[in-house]
Amino acid sequence: MARRYDCSDATDRVAGLREAASAVRRGELVVLPTDTVYGIGADAFNTEAVGDLLEAKGRGRNMPSPVLVGSPNTLHGLVTDFSEQAWELVDAFWPGALTLVARHQPSLQWDLGDTRGTVAVRMPLHPVAIELLTETGPMAVSSANLTGHPSPQDCDAAQEMLGDSVAIYLDGGQTPAAVPSSIVDVTGKVPVLLRAGAISAEQLREVVPDLEVGN
């Protein structure tokens, strides 16, 4: 039976974060608020849990899960060939609504789906999410919706879609915006905007002027 915690209540928030971290360590799924929409998350290094996440959403391995981190320093252990421009984007927009697609360390023991050696990684600007990620380490997190349905801006909508496939729901109230993060590919010599979202190409070009826009 799924449990839900009201993170606007200090006592409930402490208990919820503790229980959510424990659930992640056990290989269970949790729903958490972010600065864009609600996310469904699992331990990024637990292959079975990530598979459960994709299954709960009705999503195939051809749509691998992004990874959320609680600190930019976590990148050092996750990615390789991370360019100076990529670090400049991190400095400018993290925590925030910017997802970076980078080459992951080949030694990492994880299976996020068919990633072709890359990982989409982001640090969200939300205190509940950051607190949980600081406790758990990197999490595979995708929008907390069934594939093809709208991404939820509140916990009710997420729970209505995902039900008891999730162990813990952290209710952080309405999320600030339904606009998804912008996605920039930093695996090549020139950063490429794959998806325009909360951060515009113009804003990104203030930091990396040679940004290209993908097809």
C-alpha positions as CSV (number, residue, x, y, z in Angstrom):
1,M,0.0,0.0,0.0
2,A,1.4,3.4,-1.0
3,R,2.1,5.9,1.7
4,R,1.9,9.7,1.2
5,Y,3.6,12.5,3.2
6,D,2.7,16.2,3.2
7,C,6.0,18.0,2.9
8,S,4.5,21.3,3.9
9,D,4.2,19.8,7.4
10,A,7.7,19.8,9.1
11,T,7.2,16.5,11.0
12,D,5.6,14.8,8.0
13,R,8.4,16.0,5.7
14,V,11.2,14.6,7.9
15,A,9.3,11.2,8.1
16,G,8.6,11.2,4.4
17,L,12.1,11.9,3.4
18,R,13.4,9.2,5.7
19,E,10.9,6.7,4.4
20,A,11.5,7.7,0.8
21,A,15.3,7.2,1.2
22,S,14.7,3.8,2.8
23,A,12.3,2.8,0.0
24,V,14.9,3.8,-2.7
25,R,17.6,1.7,-1.0
26,R,15.2,-1.3,-0.9
27,G,14.7,-0.9,-4.7
28,E,11.2,0.6,-4.5
29,L,9.8,3.5,-6.4
30,V,9.0,7.0,-5.0
31,V,7.3,10.1,-6.3
32,L,8.9,13.4,-5.6
33,P,8.2,17.1,-6.5
34,T,10.7,18.9,-8.7
35,D,10.9,22.4,-10.1
36,T,9.2,21.4,-13.3
37,V,6.7,18.5,-12.8
38,Y,6.4,15.6,-10.4
39,G,8.9,12.7,-11.0
40,I,8.9,9.0,-10.3
41,G,12.2,7.9,-9.1
42,A,14.4,4.8,-8.3
43,D,18.0,4.1,-7.4
44,A,19.9,4.7,-10.6
45,F,22.2,1.7,-9.9
46,N,19.4,-0.8,-9.2
47,T,18.7,-2.4,-12.6
48,E,15.5,-4.1,-11.4
49,A,14.1,-0.9,-9.8
50,V,14.8,1.1,-13.0
51,G,13.0,-1.6,-15.0
52,D,10.1,-1.3,-12.5
53,L,10.1,2.5,-13.1
54,L,9.8,2.1,-16.9
55,E,7.1,-0.6,-16.5
56,A,5.1,1.7,-14.1
57,K,5.1,4.4,-16.8
58,G,4.4,2.0,-19.6
59,R,7.6,3.1,-21.2
60,G,10.1,1.0,-23.3
61,R,13.9,0.7,-23.0
62,N,14.1,2.9,-26.1
63,M,13.1,5.9,-23.8
64,P,15.8,5.6,-21.1
65,S,15.3,7.4,-17.8
66,P,17.2,10.6,-17.0
67,V,19.2,10.9,-13.8
68,L,18.8,13.5,-11.1
69,V,21.6,14.5,-8.8
70,G,21.8,16.5,-5.6
71,S,25.0,18.3,-6.3
72,P,27.1,19.3,-9.4
73,N,30.1,17.5,-7.7
74,T,28.3,14.2,-8.3
75,L,29.0,14.6,-12.0
76,H,32.7,13.8,-11.5
77,G,31.8,10.2,-10.8
78,L,29.1,9.8,-13.5
79,V,30.4,11.5,-16.7
80,T,33.5,11.5,-18.8
81,D,34.8,13.9,-21.6
82,F,32.8,16.7,-20.0
83,S,33.8,19.8,-21.8
84,E,34.5,23.3,-20.4
85,Q,31.3,24.5,-22.1
86,A,29.4,21.8,-20.3
87,W,30.7,23.0,-16.9
88,E,29.9,26.6,-17.8
89,L,26.3,25.5,-18.4
90,V,26.2,23.7,-15.1
91,D,27.6,26.8,-13.3
92,A,25.0,29.0,-15.0
93,F,21.8,26.9,-14.8
94,W,22.2,24.3,-12.0
95,P,20.2,23.7,-9.9
96,G,17.5,24.4,-12.4
97,A,15.6,23.2,-15.5
98,L,18.6,22.2,-17.7
99,T,19.2,18.6,-18.6
100,L,22.6,17.7,-20.0
101,V,23.2,14.6,-22.2
102,A,26.8,13.5,-21.6
103,R,28.9,10.4,-22.0
104,H,28.7,8.3,-18.8
105,Q,31.7,6.7,-17.2
106,P,32.1,3.3,-18.9
107,S,32.8,1.6,-15.5
108,L,29.4,2.5,-14.1
109,Q,27.2,-0.5,-13.2
110,W,23.8,0.7,-14.3
111,D,21.2,0.1,-16.9
112,L,18.9,3.0,-17.5
113,G,17.6,1.7,-20.9
114,D,19.1,2.0,-24.4
115,T,21.3,5.0,-23.6
116,R,24.1,4.2,-26.2
117,G,26.8,5.2,-23.6
118,T,25.2,8.5,-22.6
119,V,23.2,9.8,-19.6
120,A,20.7,12.7,-19.4
121,V,21.5,14.3,-16.0
122,R,20.0,17.3,-14.1
123,M,20.1,18.9,-10.7
124,P,16.6,20.1,-9.9
125,L,15.8,23.4,-8.1
126,H,13.5,22.0,-5.4
127,P,14.4,21.6,-1.7
128,V,12.6,18.3,-1.2
129,A,14.1,16.7,-4.3
130,I,17.7,17.9,-3.4
131,E,17.3,16.7,0.2
132,L,16.2,13.3,-1.0
133,L,19.0,13.1,-3.6
134,T,21.6,14.1,-1.1
135,E,20.5,11.1,1.0
136,T,20.2,8.6,-1.7
137,G,22.7,9.6,-4.3
138,P,21.8,9.7,-8.1
139,M,18.3,8.6,-8.9
140,A,16.7,7.6,-12.2
141,V,13.8,10.0,-12.4
142,S,11.2,10.4,-15.1
143,S,7.9,12.4,-15.1
144,A,5.4,10.8,-12.8
145,N,2.8,10.0,-15.5
146,L,1.7,7.1,-17.7
147,T,3.3,7.4,-21.1
148,G,1.1,9.5,-23.3
149,H,-0.6,11.3,-20.4
150,P,0.1,14.9,-19.2
151,S,3.0,15.3,-16.8
152,P,1.5,15.9,-13.3
153,Q,2.0,19.2,-11.5
154,D,0.5,17.9,-8.2
155,C,0.8,14.7,-6.2
156,D,-2.9,13.8,-6.7
157,A,-2.5,13.6,-10.4
158,A,0.6,11.4,-10.1
159,Q,-1.0,9.1,-7.5
160,E,-4.1,8.7,-9.7
161,M,-2.0,7.5,-12.6
162,L,0.6,5.4,-10.8
163,G,-1.3,4.1,-7.7
164,D,0.4,1.3,-5.7
165,S,3.2,0.8,-8.2
166,V,4.9,3.5,-6.0
167,A,5.8,2.9,-2.4
168,I,6.1,6.6,-1.2
169,Y,4.6,9.8,-2.4
170,L,6.2,13.1,-1.3
171,D,3.6,15.8,-1.6
172,G,5.2,19.1,-2.1
173,G,2.2,21.0,-3.4
174,Q,1.8,22.4,-6.9
175,T,5.0,22.5,-8.9
176,P,6.0,25.9,-10.2
177,A,5.5,25.1,-13.9
178,A,4.4,22.4,-16.3
179,V,7.2,23.4,-18.7
180,P,9.8,20.6,-19.0
181,S,13.5,21.1,-18.7
182,S,15.6,22.1,-21.7
183,I,17.9,19.4,-23.0
184,V,21.3,20.1,-24.3
185,D,23.6,17.4,-25.8
186,V,27.2,18.1,-24.7
187,T,28.8,14.9,-26.1
188,G,30.2,16.6,-29.2
189,K,32.5,19.6,-29.8
190,V,29.5,22.0,-30.0
191,P,26.6,21.9,-27.6
192,V,23.3,21.0,-29.3
193,L,19.8,22.0,-28.0
194,L,17.7,18.9,-28.3
195,R,14.6,20.2,-26.6
196,A,13.7,23.8,-25.9
197,G,12.0,24.0,-22.5
198,A,12.1,26.3,-19.5
199,I,15.4,27.8,-20.6
200,S,15.4,29.4,-24.0
201,A,18.1,29.0,-26.7
202,E,18.8,32.8,-26.3
203,Q,19.5,32.3,-22.5
204,L,21.7,29.3,-23.3
205,R,23.6,31.2,-26.0
206,E,24.5,33.9,-23.4
207,V,26.7,31.2,-21.8
208,V,27.7,29.1,-24.9
209,P,27.4,31.4,-28.0
210,D,28.0,28.5,-30.5
211,L,25.1,26.5,-29.3
212,E,23.4,24.7,-32.2
213,V,19.7,23.8,-32.3
214,G,19.0,20.1,-33.2
215,N,16.4,19.1,-35.8
